[in-house]
Each structure stands twice: as C-alpha cells, then as structure tokens.
Amino acid sequence: MIRHDSTRIDPKRRATLDYKKKQFATPSFKQQDYPHRLNLYHVPPTAEIRLEDFEQWAIDRLRILAELEACSFRNKTPTETADHIKPLLDKWLRLDANSSSAQGSTDVRLQDQRRKDHYSHFILRLAFSSTEDLRRRFTRVEGALFRLRFQIENARERQDFVASLNLDWEAVSEQEKRTLAQDLLNATPSLKKSDVEEGVWFKVDFETVPELVEGRRIYVKGGKAYVPSKEQMSIVLADFHDRLEQGLELTARALPRLDEDDRLSPILNHLSNNFAIPDSTLADSDTTLSGATINASSIDNLSAHFPLCMRNLHMTLRKNNHLKHFGRFQYTLFLKGLGLTMEDCLIFWRQSFKLITDETFNKEYRYNIRHVYGDVGGDAIRRGRGYSPLSCQKILTEHPPGSGESHGCPYRHFSIENLTSLLQVTGVNDRDVLRGVKEDVDKKRFHIACNRVFEWAHKGEIRQVKEDGTWKAADLDTIVHPNTYFKRSYLLKRGLAGDSGPSQADNMEM
C-alpha cells in the first residue's frame, strides 16, 4: 500500500488553503541597522515610508548623481570633483561618521541619514533599470559616488567597513611575501621596500581588479593579483559594481509589476527623464538682484547676461518686432523670473511690437501676459501667482519649435551650423570651446554645452572668486535653469558676493 504525505497538496484536487491568512496577514518588516555610513546596498529596504519621502529622497540623490556626471563630462580632476561635490553632499545627502556622535552608530540622527541614503539608492535603482543605457549610466555615477565616499572616510571606520564585507580575498602569508618581495616591489613602483615587507597584501582573481591590471600597478602570477592594502579600494569598488549590475538586472525583470501601481509609475518615469538634466524650480530669492534696475528699458542692457536660448529670443524679437506664441510664453516667464513686474512687462512687449496698433495689442496679447503673471485666469492660476519660469529640462522636452518659431534650446533644436553661427554672433569665437560644444551636442549633453560656454565667458571672474574664497563650490554647481544662468552671470560680472544668491533653487518639480 502506498502511503501519501498528508502535507502534500494533491495536484488533481483544488488546494484548500485559507485565503484569509494571506489576505489579512500582518506584514512583518525587517528593521534595517546601519553600523557604517558606507553601504554596498546589497539588502533592499522593506519598511514603509511616506510617498513624499519616496519622492524627495530620490530627488536629493539625483542632484548629486547629476553633478557627478557633469563633473565627468567637464573633465574635472578627482580633486576638483571632490571639492565640488562635498558641499553638495553635506546639503542634500549628508552622512556623518560614527565618531561625530557620542552614541556612535546607534544615534538616531545617523540612522536617519543612512536610512535616507539606503532608500534613495533603491528608489533610483527602480527608476534607472528600464534600459541598458540607464543601467550603465547609473552604475557609473553610483560607483563614482561610492569611490568618493570611500576616499573621504576616516581610516578606522573604513577598515571596520571592509572587515564586515567578508569579501572573497586571501591574505598573503609572510612566507609567500618574503619569497615574492622583489617581484612585488618591481610591480608596484609607488611602494617602498618597507611597505612591501611590513604592509598587508591580498590575493584575488585578476579579473576582479581590471583597473589595477590595466594600469600595471600590481603583480599578477598564476591568475592571482597581489594587491597591497592601500589599493583595497579597487577590490571593494569592483565588488560594488558587480553587485549593483546584478541588482539592476533583477530589478529590470521585476519592473512590469510596478505598472499596476499608478502612484509610483509617474514618479519613476519623471526621475528617469530627469537623469540627463534635473528639473528645477526657481526660488523666490533668485528673482531679486540687489542693486539691479530691472524695468522695461533695461532689458536690452541686461540681455548680455542671458543664456543662449533667451538671447536668441531677444535678438529675434528686436529683429522681427514679433515672437510667436511659445516664444512669447518662454520669454515672458524668463522676464518674470528676473523680477520684471507685470506692468513693466506689458510696457516691454507693447514697445517691442512696433508694427501693430494699441487695439490689436490689447485684444490679442495683453490677456496672455496678465495670465502668465496670475492676474487673470482660474482660481488655481491666481493662487499660484501664475506660471513658474521654465527650467532647462522643460525647454528641452516640451513644445519643440516648428517652422518660423524661435523658442526652445539652440543646443538641442538648432543644426550645428546654425548653432555655431549664433554662438559667434554672441561673441563665442574660441575654437576649443566651439569644438567642445559640438562634441557635447553630438552626445546629447546639451546643458553641459551651455555650461561650457558660461565658464568660458566668465573664466576670469570664476578664477577670481575661487581665489578670493568669496564664492563656495556649491555656488558654482551645474546650471540647469535659464534664470540661474542670468543671475550668476550678473553677479560675477559685477563682482558681487556669491552668498547673495546665485545658487540653484532648493526644490525640483515632479
């Protein structure tokens, strides 16, 4: 007689499971503990967070990653990149060391910082795992962020973190180290003989440290790379990249399940679109310039500080005495962001439209200008004081210009010949700059091209404020808003202090 296992479900019969136990079971989440501020992000977070935190934490991390990528595109040295990113990390993604608190890693403040870092990484992992290009870019900039944090970590806490990883490496014995001492010394010219004899060495598969092998900085024998302790960052970084690439592949497979959640999908889609250029709003402080006269008659003089998109609109307006709808909309919002009042804006447009009568202007254009300022329109428009000035991201992605239209971004929407001609008309004649702009445009790094022109046009002033220390590194972060371009240019040319407000807005739109 055959004995059946009573716990096994008969495949020919319907499973008699109590659905209530699954449907109404109380979820149990593992509370994360963060003994170190460095993290390989191997274990995903499982606790609940507010939707507002989900969005804001991802935005804060995206700011850092976008700046890291911009530093790479602008060929900044590792030292320059570190000096530029550290103040931004303190502002948006601060991680303090255990030694900064008497309670150590159990301090609530430190745990909250590390929790935000942990969750924001996995949120962006969801947003950037959909395509191979996004996964590759995300791995690159996250690796750069991890490398920077690893380098600035104090030695004791860095060693504690490495010891907790249990990585697959083998310590070189004293006997083997004495046998290979001369080979190790010859293969690592940066080390002294005492470093070889007294230092700690590890053996790993040479494929795990391609950076060291390529640079001929280590000794390789029998498929094993002999790595000194000072180069252990390469081993840890290689493991970080491997884990992240595998995690992104798994996340990409799970993405279709998120389509059912209509709360997260719009946020994740917007984050992935903003990876090229973070979207930003204009802070109220950026609409005021101390000592600047901004009225209808001063716009021509101020246009020397305009970014190329607004400079093109202004030149077209002066040439044709007219702009089409989206050109007027983009330019009016920019002028509003400068601090131009609605009354002065009406005067400016009326004086610019010289070929029409007052009756035509009042009938066809006056209402739209008042609507932009929130003077007329629905309650939502009036309560929000009208529309916000357009960021670079919105100008690049919304309402591409058609025939006869002048709005949009010249770096994106102009042919390279027309773009070069426009730059030369505005005074950009340096061949290296024009060549760099062409390379940026070919690689679709439009905001980097704009920042390249800005840095060339203000190279003397930027050097001066850096030497004087009057501007902080955060005051010279990558420009992603036309009004930020104008304000920073105006302050630099006038020799005003950076703390008067050239920095980007503190919020990003979603």
N, C-alpha and C positions, 0 to 999 in steps of 0.2 A: 504494500500500500504506500502511495506517495504522500509524504507529509508536506502541506503547504505552509509557507510562512504567513502567519496571521497579520503581520505588519505590512506585508506587501500588497499593493493595490492590484486587483485583477484587471488586466488590460481590456477584458471583454465586458467589464461592468463599469458603470459610472462611478467615479471617485466620490465617496461620501465624506467630503471634508466640510468642516464647519466654516462657512464663508464669513460668519460674523467675527471669528477670531482674527481673520486677516484684515477685514474691512475696518474694524473699530479698535484694532490693537493700538496700544500707546507706543509711539515710536521712541526708540532709545538711541541717543546720540552719544558718541564718544567725545568727551571734553578734551580739547587739544591742550597740550602743555608745550611751552616754548622755552626750553632751558638755554638756548643760544639765539643770538639775533641773526646769525646766518642760517639759511634754510635751503635744503635741496628740493623741497616741495614734492616729496615722494608720496606722502599720505594726504589725500584730499580732505578738505574740511567737511564736516557733516552737520554742524549745529545750524540753527536758524538765525538769519539776520534780517533786518528790515530792508524793504525794497529800496528805500532811499540810500541806505548804506551800500547796498549792492551796486547802485549806480555811481555814487560819489567816490567810493573807494577805487573803482575801476578807472574813473576819470583822473584821479590823482596819480595813479600809477602810469596811466597813458601819457601824462605830461612828461614824466621822467623818461620813459622809453622814447618818446618823440624827440626829446632834447638829445639823448644819447645817439640816436640815429642821425640827427642833424650835425652833431659834432663829428661823426664819422664821415659824412658827406663833405664837410667843410675842411677835412684833413687836419683836424686838431690833433696835437700830440697827446699821449696819455696824461701827461702832467696838466696840459691846458684843459683837457676834458674833465679831469678830476676837480680842478679848481672851479670849473663852470658848473659841474653837477652837484657838488657838495652842498652849496647853499639851497639848491632846489630840493635836494633830498631832505634837508632839515625842515623845509617848508611844507612839502607835500607828502613825504613818505619817511618820516623820521624814525630811526631805530637807535635807541640808546644802549650803551653797553651795560652789562650786569654790574660793573663796578661803579656805575653812576648812581646806584641806589643802595642804601644800607641793607635792604631786604633781598638784594640780589635779583635773580630771575623771577622770583615769586611776586615781585612788585606789580601791583595792578596796572600801573601806567605802562610798564614794559610789556606786560602781557597784552594790553590793548593795542600797543603799537605793532607788535608782532602778529597779532590776530588780523589786523588790517592788511599787513603785508602778505600774509598767507592767503587770505580770501581774495585780495585783489589780483594776485597772480593767477589763481584758478578761474576767476571770472574772465580775465583777458584770455586765458587758455581756451575757454569756451568760444570767445569772440573770434580768435585768430587761428582756429584749427580747420576751417572750412575748405581752404585751398592750400596747395603746395607752396605757393609764393608767400602767403601769410604765415604759414608754419615756419618756413625758412627764416623770414624776417624776424618773427617773434623769438625764435631760438637764438638768433644772432644778438639781438638787443638785450634779451634777458641774460644771456651769457656775459655780455659787457657789463651789465649792472651787477651780476654776481662777482665778476672779477674785481670791479671797483670796490665793492663792499669787503671782499676778502683781503684786499691790499690795505685798506684803512683800518681793519680790525686789529685790536691790540694783540700782541704775540701770545699771551697766555690764553685768552678766550678763543683765539683762532686754533691753538693747539688742542684745546678741550673739544672744540667742534670737530676737528679732523679725527680725533681719537674716538668720537662717538659714531663715526660713519661705518666702521668695520669694513673698510674697502679691501678689495682683493689685491693686496700687495704684500710682498715678503721682505722682511728686514734682512739686509746683507750681514752675514756673520763677520766677526772680527778677523777670523782666519782668511775668509774669501777677500775681505777688503785689503788685507796686507798683501795677498797674492796679486791682486789686480791694481795695487796702489798706483803704479806708474801709468798704466793704461787709463785709469780714472782721471789722473792728473792731466794727461795729454788730451783727453777727450773733453775736459771741462776747463778751458783756459781761464775762466773767470774765478776759479777757486785757487787758493794757496795750498801748499803741501800740508800745512797744519789742518786746514779744513777737510782735506781728504782723510787724514789719519784720525781726527777727533770727531768729525761730523757723522751724522746718521744717514745711511743710504738705504734705498728701497729697490727691489726688483719687481718690474711689471712687464706685461707683454708690450712690445714696442708699438703695437697698433693703437694703444690707449693714449700715447703721448706724441701724436704726429707733429705737434708744434715744436717740441724739443728735438725730435729726429730731423725735421726739415731744417732747423737752424743749426744742426751739428753741435748741439750744446751738451750732449750726454754720450756715454759709452754704451754700445749695443753689442751683445755677444749671445749667440745661441737663441736668438729670438727674444731675448730679455733686454730691457732697457734699465740701466743702472742710474737711478735718479737721486740726486742729493736732496736733503731735507729742504733747502732753500727753494727748490723747484717743485715742491709738492703741490703748489697751486695748479700746475698744469694737469696733474693727476686728478685732483678734485674737480677741476673745470671740465675735464674730459668726461668724468662720471656724471657731472651735472648735465652736460649736453646729451649724453646717451639716455639718461632718464627722461629728460624733457622731450626728446624726439619720440621716444616710445609712448610717453603720456599723451602727446598731441595726436599720434596715430589712433590711440584708443578713444580719445575724445572725439575725433572726426567720425568714428563709427557710431558713436552714441548721439551725435548731433540731431539726426532725424526725430528722435524722441522729444526734443525741445520744441518742435513745431507746434505741439499741442498746447503749449503754454504761451498765450498771447501777451503775457506781461513781460516775459524775458526776451522774446524774439526781437521786438523793435529796439530794445536797448543794445543787444548784442550786435545787431546789424549796424546800428549807428556807431558803435565803438570800432567795428572793423573798418567802416568807411573813414573814420577819423584817424586811422593809423598813419595815413600819409600826412595829413595836416590836422592837428587838433582843432576842433571848433571852439570858439571863444566868444564871450560876450564882452561888452565894453563897460568897465567900471565907471561909476559916476565921477571918480577922481580924474579919469582920463579925458573928460570933456572940459576940463578947466586948465588954463595956462596962465600962471601968474605973470603979469606984465605984458601980456599979448593983447593986442587990439584986434578983435575978430568981428568984423561987420561986412556989409555988402561991398564996400570999396576996398577992403584989404585982402580979398581973396586972391587977386592977381599976384600980389607980392608973396603971399603965403604958399602959392602953388609950387614954389621952388622946393618946398619940403614934402610935396605929395609923393606917394608911391606911383609907380608907372601906370597902374590902372586908372587912378584918379587924374593923373597928369594928362593921360590920353583923352579922358572925358573933357577936361577943362580946355585943352587945345582944340578939340573938335567943336566944342561949344563956341569958342571965340572965332573959329574959322567959319562955321556954318550958321551961327546965331540960332542954333536949334539942336536939340537932342531928342531921340525917340523915347518912348515910354520907359523901358527898363533902364536906359541910360540916365534919364532924369531921376528915376527911383533910386538907383545905386548912388548917384552923386548927391542927391538931396540928403540921403541918410548919412553919407560921409560928412557933409557940411554940418548936419545936425550934431554929429559926434564931435566936431571941432568946437562946438559951443555957440554956433551961429543961431540966433534967435529966429523964431518963425517970421517975425516982421521983417528982419533983415534978409531972411531967405526969400521972402516974397519980392522984396526990392531987387535982390540979386537976379532972380530969374526974369523979372519984368525988364530990367535993364539989358539982360543978355538976349532976350527975344526981341530984337530991334525991328524985325520985319512984320510984326503983327500989331494990331490995334489993342488998346486997353480993353475994349469989349471982348475981343477974341480971347485975350489972356484970362480975363475974369471968368469967361464962360467955359474954357477948355482946360485950364491949367491950375487956377487958383485953388480949387477944391482939393485936388490931389496933394498939393503941398501942405495944406492945412490938415489933411487926413494923415499924412506921414507923421506930423507932429502931434497927432491925437487931439486936435482942436475940434474936429468933427468926426462923425462916424458912430459906430455902435458903442455901447457901454464898455465892452471889453477893450476897445481901442483907446477910449478916453481914460479909463482907469489905468491902462498900461502906459500912458503918455506917448502913444503912437508906436511906431516900429523902431527896433534897435538897428544901429548901423551894421551892415553886412560884414561878416568875417571873411577871411581868405577862403576858408573851406566852402562857404555858401556861394561866394562869387565863382569859384571853380566848378561847382557841381550843379548849380541851379540856373535855369534860363540861359543856355548858351546863345551867343549873339548870332543873328541871322544877317542877311544882306542889308547893308546900309545902317546897321546898328554898331554902336561903339562901346557898349558895356562889356563886362566880363574881365578876364585876366589876360593881358597881352602875352604873358609867358605860356599860357595854355591855348589861347584861341587864335593867336597870330601865327602866320608862317614864319620860319626862321629868318627869311629875308626881310619881311616887314618888321619883325621884332628888332633885328639888328639896326635897321634904318631908324626906328623910333628911339632906340637907346642912343644912337649917335646924335639925333636931333636934341635929345635932352642932355647931351654933354658927356656921354659914356663912350670914350674912344679908345680905351686901353685894350690892346689886342688880347692879352691874357684873360681879362675879365670877360670879353665877348666870347672867347673860346670856352671859358668855364661855363658861361650861361648856356651856350649851345649844348654842351655835354649834359648839363642839368636838365635842360628841356628834353633832350633825346631820352633821358632816363626817367622822365615824368616827375622830376623833383622841382616843381615849379616854385614853391616857396623858398627853396634853397637858392634858386637863381635870383629871386628878389632880394634875399638877404645878402647874397654875394655882391650885388650892385650897391646895396646900402653900405656895406662895410668898406667898399672901395671909395664911395663918395664921401665917407666920414672917417677914413682911416687915420688922419691926423688927429681929429678930435677924440676918437676912441683910444688911441695910444696915450693921449694926454690925460684923460680921465682915469685910465688904468694906472698910469704912473703916479698921479696925484692921490689916488685912492678915494676920489670923490664919488665914484660910482661902484657899486657892488657887482659881482658877477651875475647875480640874478637880474640886475637892471639891463643887462645886455643879452638876455636869452633870445632864442629864435623868434622873430617877428611873425605872427600869424593873424594880424589884424591891420587893415589899412590905417586906422586911426592911431594905433600904436606906432606905426612907421612915422606918421607925421609928427607926433608928439616927441618921439625920441630924436628925430632929425632936428626939430626946432630947438630942443634943449641942448643938444650937442653943439649946434652952430652958434647958439647964444652963450655957450659956456656956463650953463646953469647946472645946479647940483642934481645928481641922479635921484636923490630921495624925494624930489618934488613930484615924482610920479610917472616915470617912463615905462614902468613895468606893465606886463600884460594884465588883463582882467583876472580877477580871482575866481571866476566861475566859468564853466563851459556849458554850452547849451546841449540839451539832449532832445 
